[in-house]
């Protein structure tokens, strides 16, 4: 039977879809990679090999022919078809269409979404819908990380024997900086890799085996951030990746991946779920470090005292904006 006929053939005795869901994956707010990864322990041994092969080179592996995919996974064509049936697809062509749709979404920029998103608000209040979507994104991001993963992340980031480097892309650098500003108050060895790839090799000089690299990379993923991640991984860094539901290519290097929904009913993606996950992880680090972080923060407050950062402002308890600027005061961390 030719590969094309295999791809179109429906599975006569479809395997029970994961979680017993009858709903098709392309109608569920979850990527194929997310679902495969979340259910690795549920798959049979041969199906698990297929899942690993797909995740190691996602989505490219799934866009190959059945025969090539089976060769990559070290299994057979029928096993590939059983695997995609477990994901809820009727045949291989449907599975590949869903992958291509995901790939198109991964590569979308604001201009591609502009026409479809910025149209008249026929269904009601845009701001209410936007707020509701952001809240759902946060809930989904927080709920998508298993408890054991939170525990592993907090132990890793709290390990003061390891330096922690933070880096983001053109927009997500703001979230990387937010993470870094909190972390440096809790433990030593936290470093923010500044924007501008020309100096990034200088930071690689200091990356040691076992150090942690916390990366923020959302669609449209940056080649220079991917290059830095690969170089750091080659030097033994443990990669923690914050990304979207479609997953940055950096995921292939990452020991831990936190996926944050970014889609909202407007042209630009939302970074709010990423910010929320930063605060959740920081909260877990505070608990993990306990009195050690408290002692460090007390010392920091004593060091801040000569700078009079918290003196009453000129012009009253709150002061005016010019007073604040004149005294060089800004946000408190």
Backbone bond lengths (Angstrom), bond angles and torsions (degrees), N, CA, C in turn:
res aa  C-N    CA-C-N  psi(-1)  N-CA   C-N-CA  omega(-1)  CA-C   N-CA-C  phi
1 X - - - 1.462 - - 1.523 108.91 -
2 X 1.320 117.66 135.60 1.464 121.29 -177.91 1.514 110.34 -73.12
3 X 1.355 114.31 160.31 1.471 119.72 179.93 1.519 110.96 -61.08
4 X 1.359 116.54 -36.39 1.468 119.51 -179.00 1.520 110.63 -64.83
5 X 1.338 117.28 -42.01 1.463 119.68 179.94 1.523 110.56 -67.38
6 X 1.339 117.17 -36.47 1.460 120.20 177.45 1.526 110.15 -63.13
7 X 1.351 115.47 -42.30 1.464 120.04 -177.89 1.516 111.49 -63.17
8 X 1.336 117.83 -36.65 1.459 121.24 -177.44 1.521 112.95 -84.81
9 X 1.324 116.47 -18.14 1.455 119.87 -174.49 1.524 111.78 -66.94
10 X 1.310 115.98 131.55 1.450 119.40 174.60 1.521 109.23 -76.70
11 X 1.299 115.00 151.04 1.455 119.43 -179.90 1.519 108.24 -82.16
12 X 1.329 116.88 121.21 1.462 120.49 -172.05 1.511 112.16 -67.34
13 X 1.319 115.84 -40.48 1.453 119.07 179.04 1.526 107.26 -122.56
14 X 1.315 116.69 80.84 1.449 119.48 -174.17 1.514 112.50 -61.60
15 X 1.340 114.76 138.55 1.453 119.27 176.08 1.513 109.01 -66.26
16 X 1.342 115.38 153.82 1.460 119.52 178.75 1.521 109.48 -61.26
17 X 1.353 119.17 123.70 1.454 120.12 178.65 1.517 111.01 -57.95
18 X 1.323 116.65 151.83 1.452 121.73 -179.50 1.516 109.90 -58.41
19 X 1.344 115.37 142.23 1.457 123.00 179.94 1.525 112.29 61.69
20 X 1.370 117.63 10.23 1.444 120.64 -179.46 1.511 113.76 68.26
21 X 1.328 117.32 20.20 1.461 120.16 -177.06 1.517 111.11 -81.08
22 X 1.305 115.20 134.31 1.451 119.05 174.61 1.517 110.82 -93.44
23 X 1.352 115.27 -15.77 1.460 119.57 -177.13 1.521 110.14 -69.75
24 X 1.319 116.94 137.82 1.461 120.81 -177.26 1.516 110.89 -72.35
25 X 1.359 118.01 142.64 1.451 121.57 -176.87 1.511 113.39 -59.49
26 X 1.357 118.26 -32.10 1.456 118.39 -177.42 1.515 111.45 -72.70
27 X 1.355 117.53 -8.16 1.451 120.70 177.09 1.526 110.60 -105.07
28 X 1.302 117.16 0.43 1.452 122.72 179.92 1.511 108.67 -105.06
29 X 1.332 117.25 139.89 1.470 121.51 -177.50 1.522 109.87 -76.51
30 X 1.312 116.81 64.79 1.452 122.43 -178.63 1.521 107.57 -156.64
31 X 1.323 116.23 133.69 1.456 118.66 179.53 1.527 110.06 -75.37
32 X 1.335 115.93 162.91 1.464 121.02 177.69 1.519 109.85 -61.92
33 X 1.325 116.79 -41.15 1.465 120.61 179.51 1.525 110.98 -62.38
34 X 1.322 116.65 -42.95 1.467 120.67 178.47 1.521 110.96 -57.38
35 X 1.327 115.07 -46.69 1.459 118.67 -176.04 1.526 111.39 -68.82
36 X 1.328 116.46 -40.08 1.467 119.69 178.77 1.528 110.38 -64.15
37 X 1.312 116.68 -43.42 1.466 120.53 -178.24 1.524 111.43 -67.63
38 X 1.312 116.74 -41.09 1.459 120.93 -177.93 1.528 112.23 -65.05
39 X 1.326 116.15 -25.06 1.467 119.88 -174.85 1.523 113.48 -112.33
40 X 1.314 117.22 21.67 1.471 119.62 -178.02 1.532 112.28 -54.65
41 X 1.308 116.97 -39.13 1.465 119.89 -176.99 1.519 112.66 -74.29
42 X 1.329 116.74 -14.90 1.465 121.12 -178.43 1.522 111.54 -85.21
43 X 1.322 117.02 -29.42 1.463 121.09 -177.11 1.524 111.90 -65.46
44 X 1.322 115.11 151.26 1.464 120.34 168.59 1.535 108.28 -66.83
45 X 1.322 117.17 164.79 1.458 121.41 -173.87 1.525 112.24 -56.40
46 X 1.328 117.49 -47.64 1.462 120.89 -178.85 1.528 110.74 -66.22
47 X 1.333 116.68 -38.95 1.469 120.29 178.22 1.519 110.74 -65.69
48 X 1.336 116.66 -33.44 1.464 120.39 178.76 1.524 110.73 -65.48
49 X 1.318 116.42 -35.94 1.475 119.15 176.04 1.522 110.51 -63.04
50 X 1.327 116.15 -39.16 1.465 120.34 177.65 1.533 110.08 -64.04
51 X 1.326 116.36 -43.54 1.469 120.52 -179.86 1.520 110.92 -61.37
52 X 1.332 116.66 -44.15 1.472 119.97 179.26 1.523 111.11 -64.06
53 X 1.323 116.92 -40.88 1.469 120.08 178.74 1.528 110.68 -62.99
54 X 1.312 116.98 -38.97 1.463 121.02 178.52 1.521 110.77 -66.86
55 X 1.323 117.00 -45.08 1.463 120.95 -176.10 1.525 112.65 -71.28
56 X 1.329 116.94 -29.24 1.462 119.91 179.89 1.525 112.48 -68.34
57 X 1.320 117.06 -27.68 1.470 119.67 178.36 1.525 108.13 -140.57
58 X 1.330 114.30 67.06 1.455 121.13 -174.69 1.521 110.44 -92.49
59 X 1.325 118.98 135.85 1.470 129.64 -1.49 1.525 113.45 -95.05
60 X 1.351 116.73 7.37 1.466 121.33 -171.50 1.525 112.00 -55.18
61 X 1.344 116.87 -44.03 1.466 120.06 -176.89 1.527 111.25 -57.27
62 X 1.327 116.93 -40.96 1.456 120.71 -177.95 1.512 113.81 -75.66
63 X 1.321 117.74 -11.30 1.462 121.20 178.78 1.521 112.06 -92.22
64 X 1.327 116.48 -1.45 1.465 120.44 176.78 1.529 109.76 -83.10
65 X 1.311 116.23 173.89 1.460 120.12 176.43 1.526 109.56 -67.28
66 X 1.321 116.05 162.50 1.462 120.30 177.29 1.525 110.28 -57.25
67 X 1.319 116.83 -44.41 1.464 121.08 -177.83 1.528 111.09 -62.65
68 X 1.344 116.99 -43.50 1.468 120.53 -178.82 1.524 110.50 -69.34
69 X 1.311 117.24 -38.93 1.459 121.20 177.99 1.526 110.24 -64.09
70 X 1.332 116.03 -42.28 1.468 120.28 178.86 1.522 111.03 -63.50
71 X 1.339 116.56 -40.47 1.466 120.21 177.92 1.525 110.68 -62.88
72 X 1.328 116.49 -42.06 1.463 121.45 179.93 1.533 110.65 -62.05
73 X 1.343 116.26 -39.41 1.460 121.28 -176.62 1.521 112.83 -86.25
74 X 1.335 117.00 -7.55 1.456 120.18 -178.78 1.511 112.34 68.57
75 X 1.332 115.80 39.40 1.456 119.86 -178.00 1.532 109.06 -142.47
76 X 1.326 118.17 -161.79 1.463 121.81 -175.37 1.523 111.83 -111.47
77 X 1.340 115.43 165.90 1.453 121.24 176.48 1.520 112.80 -58.02
78 X 1.335 119.14 -48.01 1.469 119.83 178.63 1.528 113.25 -58.27
79 X 1.342 117.08 -33.53 1.467 119.43 177.68 1.519 110.75 -66.84
80 X 1.345 116.36 -38.48 1.472 120.17 176.60 1.525 109.48 -59.86
81 X 1.333 116.49 -44.46 1.463 120.53 -178.49 1.528 111.60 -67.19
82 X 1.330 116.96 -35.70 1.470 119.15 176.14 1.531 110.25 -65.63
83 X 1.324 115.24 -38.78 1.469 119.74 -179.83 1.526 111.14 -62.86
84 X 1.332 116.78 -47.01 1.467 118.03 -177.98 1.536 110.96 -70.74
85 X 1.327 116.91 -26.39 1.463 119.73 173.84 1.518 110.24 -67.12
86 X 1.331 116.74 -38.08 1.461 121.29 177.36 1.527 110.66 -62.56
87 X 1.320 115.68 -29.25 1.461 120.03 176.96 1.521 111.82 -80.19
88 X 1.333 117.13 -8.49 1.454 120.91 174.78 1.513 115.69 102.76
89 X 1.344 117.78 11.48 1.458 120.69 -178.50 1.532 110.04 -97.21
90 X 1.333 115.49 145.58 1.459 120.44 -178.67 1.520 111.82 -79.16
91 X 1.324 117.53 -30.46 1.473 120.47 178.94 1.515 109.65 -156.15
92 X 1.314 114.78 173.73 1.462 120.83 -173.68 1.525 111.64 -68.81
93 X 1.322 117.33 -34.06 1.460 119.84 178.43 1.528 111.15 -62.36
94 X 1.319 116.76 -41.51 1.464 120.52 179.12 1.534 110.36 -64.00
95 X 1.322 115.85 -41.40 1.462 121.87 176.73 1.530 110.52 -58.71
96 X 1.334 117.41 -45.35 1.459 120.44 -178.59 1.526 111.79 -70.31
97 X 1.307 117.84 -34.30 1.469 119.63 176.01 1.531 110.62 -61.48
98 X 1.321 115.67 -40.75 1.466 119.75 178.75 1.527 110.75 -65.02
99 X 1.330 116.65 -39.48 1.463 120.14 177.96 1.525 111.20 -64.17
100 X 1.344 116.51 -42.66 1.474 119.85 179.68 1.524 110.56 -64.58
101 X 1.319 116.48 -36.65 1.458 120.56 177.79 1.529 110.33 -63.88
102 X 1.328 116.36 -42.73 1.466 121.00 176.53 1.527 110.79 -61.23
103 X 1.332 115.90 -44.20 1.456 120.54 -178.86 1.523 110.35 -60.77
104 X 1.318 116.14 -41.50 1.462 119.92 178.10 1.521 110.86 -62.56
105 X 1.330 116.91 -40.44 1.459 120.58 178.47 1.516 111.91 -65.84
106 X 1.335 116.44 -37.72 1.469 120.52 179.97 1.515 111.55 -61.67
107 X 1.312 116.61 -32.66 1.459 120.72 -174.21 1.524 113.09 -93.42
108 X 1.319 117.27 -1.04 1.456 120.19 -177.29 1.528 111.45 -70.06
109 X 1.334 115.38 137.38 1.445 121.90 171.43 1.515 110.01 -109.39
110 X 1.341 118.03 178.07 1.465 120.77 -178.39 1.524 113.73 -56.67
111 X 1.325 118.06 -38.07 1.465 119.95 -178.52 1.519 111.71 -64.17
112 X 1.332 116.90 -36.88 1.464 120.59 180.00 1.521 111.19 -66.01
113 X 1.332 116.89 -28.04 1.468 120.85 -178.20 1.522 112.07 -95.36
114 X 1.311 116.74 -8.37 1.460 120.95 -170.86 1.521 112.47 -60.48
115 X 1.323 116.73 -51.33 1.464 120.03 -175.44 1.512 113.53 -64.86
116 X 1.342 117.05 -39.14 1.464 119.99 -175.40 1.519 112.34 -81.08
117 X 1.316 116.59 -26.08 1.461 119.53 -176.47 1.525 112.60 -90.16
118 X 1.322 116.35 -41.72 1.460 119.69 -174.45 1.526 110.44 -92.38
119 X 1.305 115.56 70.92 1.458 120.36 176.88 1.522 107.87 -121.78
120 X 1.312 117.36 173.36 1.458 120.21 -176.93 1.524 110.33 -58.58
121 X 1.299 114.58 142.60 1.461 120.38 -175.48 1.529 109.50 -84.35
122 X 1.335 115.83 81.60 1.465 120.22 -175.48 1.524 111.70 -76.98
123 X 1.335 117.03 -24.49 1.455 120.04 -173.37 1.528 113.35 -93.06
124 X 1.310 118.61 3.00 1.457 119.71 -179.86 1.509 112.59 131.58
125 X 1.309 116.00 -153.69 1.457 124.33 -173.25 1.534 110.94 -75.57
126 X 1.324 116.67 116.37 1.463 121.11 178.96 1.513 111.30 -57.76
127 X 1.323 116.80 -42.40 1.458 120.70 -175.19 1.529 111.32 -67.48
128 X 1.325 115.68 -35.71 1.466 118.86 177.23 1.517 110.36 -67.61
129 X 1.332 116.48 -43.28 1.475 119.88 179.37 1.521 110.49 -65.11
130 X 1.319 116.46 -39.38 1.459 120.27 179.47 1.525 110.52 -63.95
131 X 1.339 116.21 -45.26 1.461 119.86 178.83 1.515 112.27 -62.67
132 X 1.322 116.75 -41.08 1.469 120.42 179.24 1.526 111.31 -64.40
133 X 1.332 116.28 -40.23 1.465 120.29 179.88 1.526 110.69 -65.37
134 X 1.314 116.89 -42.46 1.464 120.70 178.84 1.525 110.70 -61.42
135 X 1.336 116.99 -42.41 1.464 120.55 178.52 1.527 111.18 -62.17
136 X 1.332 116.75 -42.29 1.468 120.04 178.22 1.528 110.74 -65.00
137 X 1.330 116.77 -38.34 1.463 120.04 178.28 1.529 111.04 -60.40
138 X 1.318 116.30 -42.93 1.468 120.22 179.08 1.523 110.38 -63.70
139 X 1.325 116.75 -47.08 1.467 120.40 -179.47 1.521 110.96 -59.93
140 X 1.311 116.46 -41.09 1.456 120.45 -178.68 1.528 111.47 -68.08
141 X 1.332 116.31 -39.75 1.462 119.90 179.48 1.525 110.69 -65.48
142 X 1.324 116.48 -48.15 1.468 120.45 -178.36 1.527 110.66 -64.79
143 X 1.330 117.01 -42.05 1.459 120.89 -178.69 1.507 114.35 -75.26
144 X 1.335 117.08 -14.41 1.461 120.46 -177.21 1.510 114.68 -83.24
145 X 1.323 117.58 -5.16 1.463 121.53 -179.76 1.522 109.26 -105.03
146 X 1.328 118.34 119.29 1.467 120.49 179.89 1.529 111.09 -63.07
147 X 1.312 116.53 153.53 1.466 121.88 -179.21 1.527 111.20 -56.90
148 X 1.323 117.16 -40.81 1.465 119.88 -179.15 1.530 111.53 -65.10
149 X 1.340 116.33 -29.79 1.461 120.11 178.00 1.523 110.57 -71.35
150 X 1.326 117.06 -40.49 1.468 120.34 174.55 1.525 110.27 -57.92
151 X 1.326 116.06 -44.59 1.465 120.47 -178.71 1.528 111.07 -63.51
152 X 1.336 116.68 -43.39 1.467 120.26 -179.86 1.529 111.07 -65.22
153 X 1.331 116.60 -40.96 1.462 120.75 179.81 1.520 111.60 -64.84
154 X 1.324 117.07 -44.37 1.466 119.58 -178.33 1.526 110.99 -64.90
155 X 1.330 117.92 -38.35 1.466 120.65 177.31 1.521 110.78 -66.09
156 X 1.317 117.02 -42.94 1.461 121.43 -178.73 1.531 111.14 -62.92
157 X 1.326 116.69 -49.47 1.464 120.77 -175.50 1.527 111.40 -74.12
158 X 1.321 117.34 -23.20 1.466 121.10 179.15 1.520 112.91 -84.51
159 X 1.321 117.76 -11.31 1.473 121.91 -177.46 1.526 109.61 -69.64
160 X 1.321 116.48 105.04 1.471 120.68 -173.65 1.524 113.40 -74.91
161 X 1.320 116.62 -4.42 1.468 119.49 172.97 1.528 111.29 -77.47
162 X 1.303 116.05 -16.70 1.459 121.85 -178.70 1.533 110.01 -104.06
163 X 1.322 117.09 134.37 1.456 120.19 167.87 1.528 108.39 -74.35
164 X 1.323 116.85 149.52 1.461 121.61 177.89 1.527 108.19 -121.22
165 X 1.319 116.52 116.67 1.459 123.02 178.29 1.530 108.37 -101.76
166 X 1.321 117.13 139.38 1.464 122.17 -178.53 1.525 109.91 -122.35
167 X 1.326 116.62 133.42 1.462 120.99 -177.86 1.521 110.17 -149.65
168 X 1.327 116.18 141.05 1.449 121.66 175.56 1.511 111.32 -134.06
169 X 1.325 115.41 -179.58 1.455 121.37 178.88 1.525 110.78 -91.16
170 X 1.315 115.62 -160.21 1.459 120.48 -173.48 1.527 112.27 -59.57
171 X 1.330 117.71 -42.50 1.456 121.43 176.00 1.526 111.41 -96.79
172 X 1.316 117.02 -41.13 1.463 120.44 -173.80 1.523 113.27 -73.08
173 X 1.349 118.11 -6.37 1.459 120.32 172.79 1.528 110.50 -59.76
174 X 1.331 116.54 -29.70 1.467 120.25 177.08 1.527 110.57 -62.10
175 X 1.341 116.74 -39.49 1.464 120.35 179.97 1.526 109.86 -72.79
176 X 1.332 116.77 -36.97 1.465 120.73 176.80 1.525 110.58 -61.18
177 X 1.338 116.23 -42.55 1.465 120.47 178.66 1.525 110.91 -64.84
178 X 1.321 116.73 -40.28 1.469 122.13 178.37 1.526 110.13 -59.36
179 X 1.325 116.26 -45.56 1.463 121.70 177.65 1.529 110.22 -61.10
180 X 1.324 115.98 -46.38 1.460 121.28 -177.25 1.517 111.92 -63.47
181 X 1.337 118.71 -41.70 1.459 121.70 -176.97 1.521 111.27 -62.08
182 X 1.321 117.10 -38.09 1.455 120.08 175.31 1.533 111.10 -70.12
183 X 1.329 115.68 -48.06 1.460 119.93 -171.87 1.528 111.92 -63.23
184 X 1.324 117.98 -37.26 1.466 120.11 -176.97 1.520 112.12 -66.94
185 X 1.345 117.76 -22.26 1.458 119.90 175.39 1.522 111.66 -78.27
186 X 1.334 116.58 -22.29 1.461 120.73 -174.77 1.519 113.58 -92.93
187 X 1.326 117.25 -28.95 1.474 120.33 -174.69 1.523 109.77 -156.15
188 X 1.334 117.01 154.92 1.465 119.36 176.13 1.526 110.78 -78.16
189 X 1.317 115.80 167.11 1.457 120.63 173.14 1.506 115.37 84.06
190 X 1.343 117.95 13.61 1.472 120.73 177.49 1.523 108.63 -92.72
191 X 1.328 116.52 127.75 1.466 120.80 -176.73 1.526 110.27 -131.08
192 X 1.323 115.20 136.02 1.460 121.59 175.72 1.519 108.78 -99.50
193 X 1.333 116.16 123.38 1.465 121.21 176.81 1.519 107.26 -81.74
194 X 1.296 116.37 116.52 1.461 121.50 -173.34 1.512 111.30 -71.80
195 X 1.328 115.09 158.82 1.459 120.51 178.94 1.517 110.90 -63.59
196 X 1.306 115.63 150.33 1.463 120.77 178.82 1.510 111.30 105.80
197 X 1.320 116.07 99.93 1.456 121.71 -174.00 1.517 114.60 -63.20
198 X 1.341 118.16 -14.85 1.459 120.76 -177.08 1.519 112.24 -63.06
199 X 1.344 117.79 -27.36 1.469 121.01 -177.70 1.523 112.56 -102.97
200 X 1.324 118.06 0.84 1.458 119.46 -173.96 1.520 113.16 -66.09
201 X 1.310 117.72 -29.66 1.465 119.88 177.52 1.524 110.67 -61.75
202 X 1.352 116.68 -30.10 1.463 120.24 178.37 1.522 110.68 -63.22
203 X 1.317 116.58 -38.23 1.472 119.85 178.56 1.531 110.62 -69.51
204 X 1.321 116.54 -35.67 1.467 119.21 179.51 1.525 112.21 -61.52
205 X 1.327 116.57 -26.94 1.462 120.61 177.19 1.526 111.43 -56.94
206 X 1.338 116.37 -31.68 1.460 120.84 -173.83 1.520 113.46 -99.17
207 X 1.318 118.06 -1.09 1.468 120.40 179.27 1.524 109.28 -78.62
208 X 1.324 115.46 119.26 1.466 121.25 -179.87 1.526 110.73 -105.71
209 X 1.310 114.71 163.12 1.461 120.69 176.24 1.525 109.31 -58.68
210 X 1.332 117.30 124.68 1.452 121.81 179.52 1.510 114.77 95.90
211 X 1.332 118.14 -11.48 1.456 120.31 174.76 1.531 109.88 -65.24
212 X 1.319 116.22 163.26 1.460 121.42 -176.35 1.526 109.19 -110.98
213 X 1.318 116.01 133.75 1.467 122.32 174.24 1.523 107.55 -116.70
214 X 1.332 116.37 112.93 1.467 122.08 178.64 1.527 107.17 -97.24
215 X 1.318 115.97 115.84 1.464 121.83 -174.71 1.524 111.23 -115.45
216 X 1.325 115.37 144.02 1.462 122.36 175.78 1.525 106.91 -122.11
217 X 1.333 116.17 113.83 1.464 119.88 -176.02 1.528 109.24 -144.43
218 X 1.320 115.68 111.69 1.462 122.49 -177.44 1.525 109.18 -118.64
219 X 1.357 115.53 163.89 1.457 118.28 -177.29 1.529 109.91 -58.73
220 X 1.271 123.32 143.11 1.446 131.42 -7.87 1.522 109.04 -82.17
221 X 1.312 116.13 116.16 1.454 123.90 -168.00 1.532 111.77 -61.45
222 X 1.345 115.57 147.09 1.456 120.77 -174.44 1.522 111.65 -96.88
223 X 1.315 114.62 132.17 1.459 120.62 -178.76 1.530 111.45 -65.05
224 X 1.350 117.61 -37.71 1.463 119.31 -177.65 1.528 111.73 -69.00
225 X 1.347 117.26 -34.38 1.464 120.06 176.62 1.530 109.83 -68.39
226 X 1.323 116.80 -39.15 1.469 121.19 175.73 1.526 110.79 -61.17
227 X 1.335 116.75 -43.15 1.455 120.96 179.71 1.527 110.84 -62.43
228 X 1.336 116.69 -43.13 1.463 120.58 179.50 1.528 110.15 -63.25
229 X 1.334 116.60 -42.70 1.457 120.49 179.53 1.522 111.28 -60.50
230 X 1.342 116.79 -43.62 1.452 120.38 179.62 1.520 111.86 -63.48
231 X 1.317 116.86 -41.00 1.471 120.96 179.62 1.523 111.00 -66.60
232 X 1.334 116.44 -42.33 1.465 120.24 179.64 1.527 110.89 -66.58
233 X 1.339 116.86 -40.49 1.461 120.50 178.24 1.526 111.01 -62.58
234 X 1.335 116.47 -37.65 1.466 120.75 178.72 1.524 111.40 -64.75
235 X 1.334 117.20 -24.69 1.460 121.77 177.88 1.525 112.23 -91.32
236 X 1.322 116.64 4.90 1.460 120.86 175.15 1.509 115.64 95.63
237 X 1.338 118.26 10.39 1.466 120.26 178.50 1.521 110.46 -69.72
238 X 1.322 115.75 145.92 1.463 122.62 174.66 1.526 106.79 -92.24
239 X 1.328 116.66 119.68 1.460 121.24 -173.74 1.527 110.45 -94.05
240 X 1.337 115.44 128.03 1.469 122.50 170.73 1.521 106.12 -114.43
241 X 1.331 116.59 119.55 1.458 121.20 -173.50 1.524 111.44 -113.69
242 X 1.331 115.99 126.86 1.455 122.96 167.30 1.526 106.33 -100.89
243 X 1.327 117.40 122.12 1.453 120.58 -176.39 1.528 109.55 -146.89
244 X 1.319 117.09 -172.39 1.462 121.24 178.58 1.527 110.12 -93.44
245 X 1.325 116.85 -176.16 1.462 120.18 -175.10 1.524 112.50 -70.91
246 X 1.339 118.04 -16.58 1.463 120.81 179.49 1.524 111.66 -89.13
247 X 1.301 117.87 -14.85 1.459 125.59 173.68 1.524 114.26 74.90
248 X 1.313 115.19 121.05 1.456 122.53 171.86 1.526 109.65 -61.61
249 X 1.334 117.89 150.79 1.475 120.17 174.00 1.524 112.94 -58.04
250 X 1.323 117.48 -17.53 1.471 121.44 178.46 1.518 111.36 -63.79
251 X 1.341 117.04 -19.12 1.466 120.85 -178.33 1.525 112.24 -55.00
252 X 1.334 117.34 -28.20 1.473 119.47 -179.07 1.524 112.08 -67.39
253 X 1.339 117.35 -19.46 1.463 121.27 177.47 1.523 112.60 -97.71
254 X 1.321 117.32 -11.88 1.465 121.23 -166.51 1.520 113.08 -85.88
255 X 1.340 114.75 138.26 1.464 121.03 171.95 1.522 110.59 -83.17
256 X 1.340 116.06 -27.75 1.459 121.60 -179.91 1.523 108.14 -137.49
257 X 1.332 116.66 132.90 1.461 121.91 -179.78 1.525 108.87 -127.47
258 X 1.325 116.00 124.18 1.457 122.37 176.86 1.515 107.37 -111.04
259 X 1.328 116.23 117.72 1.462 121.44 -175.25 1.524 110.31 -101.52
260 X 1.321 115.33 126.84 1.455 121.94 -175.63 1.525 109.74 -120.43
261 X 1.323 119.18 119.35 1.462 120.42 175.10 1.526 110.36 -59.32
262 X 1.315 116.26 140.05 1.470 120.87 -176.39 1.523 112.67 -124.08
263 X 1.339 118.00 -12.68 1.466 120.19 -174.38 1.526 111.72 -73.87
264 X 1.311 115.30 131.69 1.457 123.55 175.20 1.525 107.64 -140.07
265 X 1.350 117.96 161.37 1.464 119.58 -176.57 1.531 113.23 -77.61
266 X 1.318 116.09 60.23 1.456 122.50 173.98 1.518 107.72 -156.55
267 X 1.332 117.60 177.90 1.463 120.55 -172.98 1.520 112.56 -69.40
268 X 1.336 116.94 -38.07 1.455 120.34 -175.74 1.519 111.53 -92.17
269 X 1.334 116.12 146.44 1.452 120.74 173.24 1.529 109.76 -70.84
270 X 1.321 116.02 158.06 1.459 122.28 -179.88 1.525 110.49 -98.62
271 X 1.331 115.90 138.07 1.466 121.04 175.71 1.519 112.13 -102.06
272 X 1.342 117.73 5.36 1.456 120.78 -173.27 1.525 112.20 -64.45
273 X 1.331 118.04 -40.05 1.471 120.22 179.25 1.526 110.46 -63.84
274 X 1.335 116.65 -36.52 1.466 120.12 176.27 1.515 111.77 -64.03
275 X 1.335 116.86 -43.69 1.460 121.10 177.08 1.529 110.69 -62.00
276 X 1.329 116.16 -41.86 1.462 119.96 179.62 1.527 111.15 -62.51
277 X 1.331 116.93 -41.65 1.460 119.80 179.60 1.522 111.66 -66.92
278 X 1.336 117.46 -33.22 1.463 120.52 173.82 1.526 109.61 -59.13
279 X 1.330 116.69 -45.52 1.457 119.77 -178.43 1.529 111.46 -67.15
280 X 1.330 117.04 -35.93 1.463 120.27 177.28 1.528 110.45 -64.62
281 X 1.328 116.88 -45.76 1.468 120.09 -179.65 1.520 110.69 -66.07
282 X 1.333 117.48 -41.14 1.463 120.52 178.45 1.527 110.34 -61.86
283 X 1.329 117.31 -40.51 1.462 120.57 177.94 1.528 111.12 -60.58
284 X 1.329 116.63 -39.27 1.466 119.89 179.23 1.530 110.93 -69.80
285 X 1.330 117.31 -32.40 1.469 121.14 177.30 1.530 109.90 -68.48
286 X 1.338 116.84 -40.66 1.464 120.48 176.57 1.525 110.16 -56.36
287 X 1.332 116.49 -45.18 1.462 120.72 179.94 1.522 111.49 -66.48
288 X 1.319 116.07 -39.23 1.463 120.65 -178.56 1.529 111.35 -66.56
289 X 1.321 117.64 -42.46 1.466 121.25 -177.06 1.524 112.29 -78.18
290 X 1.315 117.23 -29.08 1.455 120.86 176.27 1.518 112.90 58.63
291 X 1.343 116.79 -128.22 1.468 121.68 -174.58 1.526 112.36 -66.12
292 X 1.324 117.14 -22.56 1.470 119.11 -179.90 1.524 110.89 -63.59
293 X 1.324 116.04 -43.15 1.461 118.81 179.08 1.524 110.75 -71.08
294 X 1.331 117.46 -34.55 1.459 120.41 178.79 1.522 110.55 -64.54
295 X 1.330 116.80 -42.78 1.467 120.93 178.41 1.520 111.00 -61.60
296 X 1.322 116.35 -41.45 1.466 120.28 179.51 1.533 110.58 -65.42
297 X 1.311 117.27 -42.71 1.460 120.77 -179.83 1.526 111.66 -66.38
298 X 1.335 117.75 -36.51 1.471 121.00 176.15 1.521 110.42 -63.15
299 X 1.315 116.28 -42.36 1.468 120.07 178.33 1.522 110.79 -64.43
300 X 1.344 116.42 -39.56 1.460 120.67 178.54 1.530 110.56 -61.97
301 X 1.325 117.24 -40.14 1.463 120.30 178.72 1.527 111.01 -63.44
302 X 1.326 116.85 -39.00 1.466 119.32 177.59 1.527 110.93 -65.51
303 X 1.325 116.36 -38.35 1.463 119.99 178.97 1.529 111.65 -69.14
304 X 1.309 116.35 -28.85 1.464 120.18 179.28 1.527 112.48 -75.93
305 X 1.318 116.20 -23.22 1.465 120.21 -171.83 1.533 113.74 -53.06
306 X 1.344 119.79 -46.08 1.471 118.63 -179.03 1.528 113.86 -61.83
307 X 1.322 117.34 -21.92 1.461 120.34 -179.62 1.535 111.85 -82.55
308 X 1.343 116.60 -7.14 1.470 122.71 174.20 1.526 111.53 54.95
309 X 1.315 115.07 42.00 1.472 119.20 -177.43 1.520 112.48 -66.33
310 X 1.335 116.68 -26.40 1.453 119.37 -172.69 1.525 112.63 -112.55
311 X 1.321 118.45 16.32 1.460 121.19 174.69 1.526 109.88 -65.12
312 X 1.363 118.27 152.63 1.469 119.88 174.63 1.521 110.60 -56.67
313 X 1.305 116.28 139.32 1.456 120.97 -176.40 1.517 110.61 -80.88
314 X 1.308 117.26 151.95 1.460 122.98 177.51 1.529 108.95 -63.35
315 X 1.339 116.57 135.10 1.457 119.94 175.62 1.508 113.20 95.62
316 X 1.337 118.75 12.36 1.454 119.94 176.88 1.514 111.48 126.19
317 X 1.331 116.69 179.65 1.478 120.98 -176.77 1.514 112.67 -57.45
318 X 1.322 117.60 -38.07 1.446 120.55 -178.20 1.516 111.50 -96.81
319 X 1.343 117.32 -34.21 1.452 119.84 -178.15 1.508 111.20 78.12
320 X 1.316 115.75 165.17 1.451 120.57 177.40 1.503 110.02 -95.81
321 X 1.324 116.22 164.04 1.459 119.88 -179.05 1.525 111.88 -60.99
322 X 1.374 119.60 -41.49 1.469 118.90 176.61 1.515 112.55 -60.44
323 X 1.407 115.99 -37.56 1.459 118.68 178.30 1.518 110.74 -60.26
324 X 1.335 116.37 -42.77 1.466 120.86 -179.65 1.511 111.20 -62.83
325 X 1.316 116.44 -43.74 1.460 119.99 -179.06 1.518 111.44 -65.91
326 X 1.347 115.83 -37.91 1.452 119.68 -179.40 1.522 111.64 -65.46
327 X 1.332 116.26 -33.81 1.457 120.22 -178.57 1.528 111.91 -88.57
328 X 1.339 117.17 -3.98 1.456 121.09 178.04 1.512 113.47 71.80
329 X 1.342 116.85 30.66 1.440 120.42 -177.22 1.507 111.17 -98.63
330 X 1.295 116.33 145.18 1.458 120.68 -179.78 1.510 110.40 -139.88
331 X 1.318 116.16 -152.84 1.451 121.46 -178.22 1.517 111.07 -66.12
332 X 1.295 115.10 145.91 1.457 120.55 175.72 1.517 109.57 -93.61
333 X 1.309 116.54 135.18 1.459 120.59 176.01 1.503 109.32 -94.11
